[in-house]
């Protein structure tokens, strides 16, 4: 396949994906004014419902603008030799392929972030601020950016350097070694993310002694779930939105509660939310997702090995001197449709897993406090109660609230 054919294939993929996403967003926006389902009539009062409508509309318009800008920027980069220009800059720095790749991707990542920072700033300090969600200061916003750069350079740069070294050493068989590297890294991050990465951005402290901790430990003992690590994270540092999550496994497993969750929910509701998270663990969803993630990484790297030595892939994005880093960009753009399909499958499985975790919480604790907690969390985040089915199918990793409530009541 010639680089011209690949070039037009990339253009077609970008445009078609944009059309599909824009159509889905439009269909979803037409459902904003649908009547609230009977089972959810107690979520919003009239004023709150209007606020949720306004929040959804402004995010829809903002999303349309940012996605259009992103498409135009990417097309201009492809059409007017943007990747070739950055490749020339990178090659002027060094003759070492690893250093060239580091500079190449560094320029793209930092340049992209600089261009998109005004959008994230507007989203945080205008939209989220207007609707009472934002608690982040401008200092925290800037520090998050700098910490993100540091992590990208050390972790992302380190992994990429090793993968390129594998390629130069093993040729197209590099994917096996790269897969092993990424698999080990994925396992490591699943075990120690909360211990090593989260503290860079948030403060965590053990849940204080008291009735809530006693109820959580009592429930965990009842279902045979050994848990010694229950932490509270200062989510209110950035947003009023609440969350809770389960991380790690073995001795490193821990439950993390946002302080906003503790403030927003009653104790039984918090235990119900945690019962749902325990359900994921008991039903082996965490292990399943980890295994699938590692297998998908291997599949992707194998496909990459078939493309990486083809000079036409580099030329397809306008880079005249074929290289690993240019071919990686070209492959990433061409792989996008496959990624969309695998994403659909994973979202479908994730929605099934959510029902299973809800059922576990219902049968081992109670349905009523879980229902009320889901409604409160939806209300506090101004969630869309009437999403379009096509949008749910394509994007939702969790079932819509109405579906979860009906399942819990069944």
C-alpha positions as CSV (number, residue, x, y, z in Angstrom):
1,X,0.0,0.0,0.0
2,X,1.5,3.4,-1.0
3,X,2.0,6.3,1.4
4,X,-0.6,8.2,-0.6
5,X,-3.3,5.6,0.0
6,X,-2.3,5.5,3.7
7,X,-2.4,9.3,3.9
8,X,-5.9,9.4,2.5
9,X,-6.9,6.5,4.7
10,X,-5.8,8.5,7.8
11,X,-7.7,11.6,6.6
12,X,-10.8,9.5,6.1
13,X,-10.5,7.9,9.5
14,X,-10.2,11.3,11.2
15,X,-13.1,12.8,9.4
16,X,-15.4,9.8,9.7
17,X,-14.7,9.5,13.5
18,X,-15.4,13.2,13.9
19,X,-18.7,12.8,12.0
20,X,-19.7,9.8,14.1
21,X,-18.8,11.5,17.4
22,X,-20.5,14.8,16.4
23,X,-23.7,12.9,15.4
24,X,-23.7,11.0,18.7
25,X,-23.3,14.2,20.6
26,X,-26.1,15.8,18.7
27,X,-28.5,12.9,19.2
28,X,-27.6,12.9,22.9
29,X,-28.3,16.7,23.1
30,X,-31.8,16.2,21.7
31,X,-32.6,14.1,24.7
32,X,-31.8,16.7,27.3
33,X,-35.4,17.9,27.5
34,X,-36.9,14.4,27.7
35,X,-39.2,13.8,30.7
36,X,-37.4,12.5,33.7
37,X,-38.2,8.7,34.2
38,X,-40.6,8.1,37.0
39,X,-38.1,6.2,39.1
40,X,-35.8,9.2,39.0
41,X,-38.3,12.0,39.6
42,X,-36.9,12.6,43.1
43,X,-33.3,13.3,41.9
44,X,-33.9,16.9,40.8
45,X,-36.3,19.6,41.8
46,X,-37.3,22.2,39.1
47,X,-34.4,24.5,39.8
48,X,-31.8,21.8,40.0
49,X,-33.1,20.2,36.8
50,X,-32.8,23.5,34.9
51,X,-29.3,23.8,36.2
52,X,-28.4,20.3,35.0
53,X,-29.9,21.2,31.6
54,X,-27.8,24.4,31.4
55,X,-24.6,22.4,32.4
56,X,-25.2,19.8,29.7
57,X,-25.9,22.4,27.0
58,X,-22.8,24.4,27.7
59,X,-20.6,21.3,27.8
60,X,-22.1,20.1,24.5
61,X,-21.3,23.4,22.8
62,X,-17.8,23.5,24.4
63,X,-17.1,19.9,23.3
64,X,-18.2,20.6,19.8
65,X,-15.9,23.6,19.6
66,X,-12.9,21.7,21.1
67,X,-13.3,18.6,18.9
68,X,-13.7,20.7,15.8
69,X,-10.5,22.6,16.7
70,X,-8.6,19.4,17.3
71,X,-9.7,17.9,14.0
72,X,-8.7,21.1,12.1
73,X,-5.3,21.2,13.9
74,X,-4.5,17.6,13.2
75,X,-5.5,17.9,9.5
76,X,-3.4,21.0,9.1
77,X,-0.5,19.2,10.7
78,X,-0.9,16.4,8.2
79,X,-1.5,18.6,5.1
80,X,1.2,21.2,5.7
81,X,4.1,19.0,6.9
82,X,3.9,19.6,10.6
83,X,5.3,16.2,11.5
84,X,8.2,16.6,9.0
85,X,9.0,20.0,10.6
86,X,9.2,18.5,14.1
87,X,11.2,15.6,12.8
88,X,13.7,18.0,11.3
89,X,14.0,19.8,14.6
90,X,14.6,16.5,16.4
91,X,17.3,15.3,14.0
92,X,19.1,18.6,14.4
93,X,19.5,17.8,18.1
94,X,21.2,14.4,17.9
95,X,22.0,11.4,15.6
96,X,20.9,8.9,18.3
97,X,17.5,7.4,17.3
98,X,16.3,7.3,20.9
99,X,17.2,10.9,21.6
100,X,15.6,11.9,18.3
101,X,12.4,10.1,19.3
102,X,12.4,11.7,22.7
103,X,12.7,15.2,21.3
104,X,10.1,14.4,18.6
105,X,7.5,13.2,21.0
106,X,8.4,15.8,23.6
107,X,7.8,18.6,21.1
108,X,4.4,17.1,20.1
109,X,3.2,16.5,23.6
110,X,4.3,19.8,25.1
111,X,3.2,21.7,22.0
112,X,-0.2,20.0,22.1
113,X,-0.6,20.7,25.8
114,X,0.3,24.4,25.4
115,X,-2.3,24.7,22.6
116,X,-5.0,22.9,24.6
117,X,-4.3,24.4,28.0
118,X,-6.5,27.4,27.4
119,X,-9.4,25.0,26.8
120,X,-8.8,23.0,30.0
121,X,-8.4,26.3,31.8
122,X,-11.7,27.6,30.5
123,X,-13.4,24.2,31.3
124,X,-12.1,24.3,34.9
125,X,-12.2,28.0,35.8
126,X,-15.2,29.1,33.8
127,X,-17.6,26.2,33.2
128,X,-16.9,24.1,36.3
129,X,-16.6,27.3,38.4
130,X,-20.0,28.6,37.1
131,X,-21.8,25.5,38.2
132,X,-20.1,25.3,41.6
133,X,-17.9,22.3,40.9
134,X,-14.4,23.8,40.8
135,X,-12.3,24.0,44.0
136,X,-8.9,24.1,42.2
137,X,-6.7,27.1,42.6
138,X,-4.6,28.4,39.7
139,X,-1.5,27.4,41.6
140,X,-2.8,23.8,41.8
141,X,-3.7,23.9,38.1
142,X,-0.1,25.0,37.2
143,X,1.5,22.5,39.6
144,X,-0.6,19.6,38.1
145,X,0.7,20.6,34.7
146,X,4.3,20.6,35.8
147,X,4.0,17.3,37.7
148,X,2.3,15.8,34.6
149,X,5.3,17.0,32.4
150,X,7.7,15.4,34.9
151,X,5.8,12.1,34.9
152,X,5.5,12.1,31.1
153,X,9.3,12.7,30.8
154,X,10.4,10.1,33.3
155,X,7.8,7.3,33.0
156,X,6.6,7.8,29.4
157,X,10.1,8.7,28.1
158,X,11.7,5.8,29.9
159,X,9.2,3.2,28.5
160,X,9.5,4.6,25.0
161,X,13.3,4.6,25.1
162,X,13.4,1.0,26.2
163,X,10.9,0.0,23.5
164,X,13.0,1.7,20.8
165,X,16.1,0.0,22.2
166,X,14.3,-3.4,21.9
167,X,13.4,-2.5,18.3
168,X,17.1,-1.7,17.4
169,X,18.2,-4.9,19.2
170,X,15.6,-7.4,18.2
171,X,14.1,-6.0,15.0
172,X,10.4,-6.8,14.3
173,X,10.5,-9.3,17.2
174,X,10.8,-6.3,19.6
175,X,7.1,-6.5,20.3
176,X,7.6,-9.5,22.6
177,X,10.1,-7.7,24.8
178,X,8.0,-4.5,24.7
179,X,5.0,-6.5,25.7
180,X,6.8,-8.1,28.7
181,X,8.0,-4.6,29.7
182,X,4.5,-3.0,29.5
183,X,2.9,-6.0,31.3
184,X,5.3,-5.7,34.2
185,X,4.8,-2.0,34.4
186,X,1.0,-2.4,34.3
187,X,1.1,-4.9,37.1
188,X,3.4,-2.7,39.1
189,X,1.1,0.4,38.6
190,X,-2.0,-1.6,39.6
191,X,-0.3,-2.6,42.8
192,X,1.4,0.6,43.8
193,X,-0.4,3.5,42.0
194,X,-2.2,4.6,45.1
195,X,1.0,4.4,47.1
196,X,3.4,6.1,44.7
197,X,1.4,8.3,42.2
198,X,-1.6,9.5,44.0
199,X,0.4,11.3,46.8
200,X,2.0,13.4,44.1
201,X,-1.3,15.1,43.5
202,X,-3.5,14.5,46.6
203,X,-3.2,13.9,50.3
204,X,-4.4,10.6,51.7
205,X,-5.0,9.7,55.3
206,X,-6.4,6.6,57.0
207,X,-10.1,6.7,57.7
208,X,-10.6,7.8,61.3
209,X,-11.9,5.5,63.9
210,X,-15.7,5.7,64.4
211,X,-19.0,4.3,63.3
212,X,-18.3,4.6,59.5
213,X,-15.1,2.6,59.8
214,X,-16.8,0.1,62.1
215,X,-19.6,-0.4,59.6
216,X,-17.2,-0.8,56.7
217,X,-15.1,-3.3,58.6
218,X,-18.2,-5.2,59.8
219,X,-19.5,-5.5,56.3
220,X,-16.1,-6.6,55.0
221,X,-15.9,-9.3,57.7
222,X,-19.4,-10.5,56.8
223,X,-18.5,-11.1,53.1
224,X,-15.0,-12.4,53.8
225,X,-13.2,-9.5,52.4
226,X,-10.0,-8.7,54.2
227,X,-9.3,-5.0,54.1
228,X,-6.8,-3.1,56.3
229,X,-6.3,-0.1,54.1
230,X,-9.2,2.4,54.1
231,X,-8.1,5.9,53.0
232,X,-9.7,9.3,52.6
233,X,-8.4,11.4,49.8
234,X,-8.8,15.2,49.6
235,X,-10.9,15.3,46.4
236,X,-12.4,18.6,47.5
237,X,-9.0,20.1,46.7
238,X,-10.1,20.1,43.0
239,X,-13.8,19.5,42.8
240,X,-17.1,19.0,44.7
241,X,-17.8,15.8,42.7
242,X,-17.6,12.7,44.8
243,X,-16.0,9.3,44.1
244,X,-14.7,6.1,45.7
245,X,-12.5,3.4,44.2
246,X,-10.8,0.2,44.9
247,X,-7.2,-0.4,43.9
248,X,-4.5,-3.0,44.1
249,X,-4.8,-6.6,45.1
250,X,-3.3,-9.0,47.6
251,X,-1.7,-7.1,50.5
252,X,-1.7,-3.9,48.5
253,X,-5.5,-3.7,48.0
254,X,-7.1,-0.6,49.4
255,X,-10.4,1.3,49.4
256,X,-10.2,5.0,48.8
257,X,-13.0,7.4,49.7
258,X,-13.2,11.0,48.5
259,X,-13.8,13.4,51.3
260,X,-16.7,14.8,49.2
261,X,-18.3,11.3,49.3
262,X,-18.2,11.2,53.0
263,X,-19.7,14.7,53.2
264,X,-22.5,14.0,50.7
265,X,-23.7,10.5,51.7
266,X,-25.1,8.9,54.8
267,X,-23.0,6.1,56.4
268,X,-25.2,3.3,55.1
269,X,-25.0,4.8,51.6
270,X,-21.2,4.9,51.7
271,X,-21.1,1.2,52.8
272,X,-23.4,0.4,49.9
273,X,-21.1,2.1,47.5
274,X,-18.2,0.2,49.0
275,X,-20.2,-3.1,48.8
276,X,-20.5,-2.4,45.0
277,X,-16.7,-2.0,44.8
278,X,-16.2,-5.2,46.8
279,X,-18.5,-6.8,44.3
280,X,-16.0,-6.0,41.5
281,X,-13.3,-7.6,43.5
282,X,-15.3,-10.7,44.5
283,X,-16.4,-11.2,40.9
284,X,-12.8,-11.0,39.7
285,X,-13.6,-8.0,37.5
286,X,-10.3,-6.3,38.4
287,X,-8.2,-9.3,37.4
288,X,-10.2,-9.8,34.2
289,X,-9.7,-6.1,33.2
290,X,-6.0,-6.4,34.0
291,X,-5.6,-9.5,31.9
292,X,-7.6,-8.1,29.0
293,X,-5.6,-4.9,29.1
294,X,-2.3,-6.8,29.0
295,X,-3.6,-9.1,26.1
296,X,-4.8,-6.1,24.1
297,X,-1.4,-4.4,24.6
298,X,0.3,-7.5,23.2
299,X,-2.1,-7.6,20.2
300,X,-1.5,-3.9,19.5
301,X,2.3,-4.2,19.7
302,X,2.2,-7.3,17.4
303,X,0.3,-5.2,14.8
304,X,2.7,-2.4,15.3
305,X,5.6,-4.8,14.5
306,X,4.0,-5.5,11.1
307,X,3.9,-1.8,10.2
308,X,7.0,-0.4,11.9
309,X,9.5,-1.3,9.2
310,X,7.3,-0.1,6.3
311,X,8.6,3.3,5.2
312,X,5.3,4.1,3.6
313,X,3.8,4.5,7.1
314,X,6.2,7.3,8.0
315,X,5.7,8.9,4.6
316,X,1.9,8.8,5.1
317,X,2.2,11.5,7.8
318,X,4.6,13.5,5.7
319,X,7.9,12.4,7.3
320,X,10.4,11.7,4.4
321,X,13.0,9.9,6.5
322,X,11.4,6.7,7.8
323,X,11.8,6.1,11.5
324,X,10.3,4.2,14.4
325,X,8.8,7.4,16.0
326,X,7.2,8.6,12.7
327,X,5.8,5.1,12.0
328,X,4.4,4.9,15.5
329,X,2.4,8.1,14.9
330,X,1.1,6.8,11.6
331,X,0.2,3.4,13.1
332,X,-1.6,5.1,15.9
333,X,-3.8,7.0,13.5
334,X,-4.5,3.9,11.4
335,X,-5.1,1.8,14.4
336,X,-7.9,4.1,15.7
337,X,-10.8,2.2,14.2
338,X,-9.6,-1.0,15.8
339,X,-9.3,0.8,19.1
340,X,-12.9,2.0,18.7
341,X,-14.1,-1.5,18.2
342,X,-12.2,-2.9,21.2
343,X,-13.4,0.1,23.2
344,X,-17.0,-0.8,22.4
345,X,-16.5,-4.4,23.5
346,X,-14.8,-3.3,26.8
347,X,-17.6,-0.8,27.5
348,X,-20.2,-3.5,27.0
349,X,-18.4,-5.8,29.4
350,X,-17.9,-3.0,31.9
351,X,-21.7,-2.3,31.9
352,X,-22.3,-6.0,32.6
353,X,-19.8,-5.9,35.4
354,X,-21.5,-2.9,36.9
355,X,-24.8,-4.8,37.1
356,X,-23.0,-7.7,38.7
357,X,-21.4,-5.5,41.3
358,X,-24.7,-3.8,42.0
359,X,-26.3,-7.2,42.5
360,X,-23.5,-8.2,44.8
361,X,-24.2,-5.1,46.9
362,X,-27.9,-5.6,46.8
363,X,-27.7,-9.2,48.1
364,X,-24.9,-8.8,50.6
365,X,-25.9,-5.4,52.0
366,X,-29.0,-3.6,50.7
367,X,-30.5,-2.1,47.5
368,X,-32.2,0.9,49.0
369,X,-29.0,2.8,50.3
370,X,-27.2,2.0,47.0
371,X,-30.1,3.5,45.0
372,X,-30.2,6.6,47.1
373,X,-26.4,7.0,46.9
374,X,-26.5,6.7,43.1
375,X,-29.2,9.3,42.9
376,X,-27.3,11.7,45.2
377,X,-24.1,11.3,43.2
378,X,-26.0,11.9,40.0
379,X,-27.6,15.0,41.4
380,X,-24.4,16.4,42.8
381,X,-22.6,16.0,39.4
382,X,-25.6,17.2,37.4
383,X,-25.7,14.0,35.4
384,X,-27.7,13.4,32.3
385,X,-30.7,11.3,33.3
386,X,-32.0,10.7,29.8
387,X,-29.0,9.8,27.6
388,X,-29.5,8.6,24.0
389,X,-29.2,4.8,23.7
390,X,-26.7,5.1,20.8
391,X,-24.5,7.4,23.0
392,X,-24.7,5.0,25.9
393,X,-23.7,2.1,23.6
394,X,-20.7,4.0,22.3
395,X,-19.4,5.8,25.3
396,X,-20.9,4.6,28.6
397,X,-18.7,2.3,30.8
398,X,-21.5,2.3,33.4
399,X,-25.2,1.7,32.7
400,X,-27.4,4.8,32.8
401,X,-28.8,5.6,36.2
402,X,-32.4,4.6,35.3
403,X,-31.2,1.1,34.2
404,X,-29.2,0.6,37.4
405,X,-32.1,1.7,39.6
406,X,-34.5,-0.7,37.8
407,X,-32.1,-3.5,38.2
408,X,-31.6,-2.9,41.9
409,X,-35.4,-2.7,42.4
410,X,-36.0,-6.0,40.5
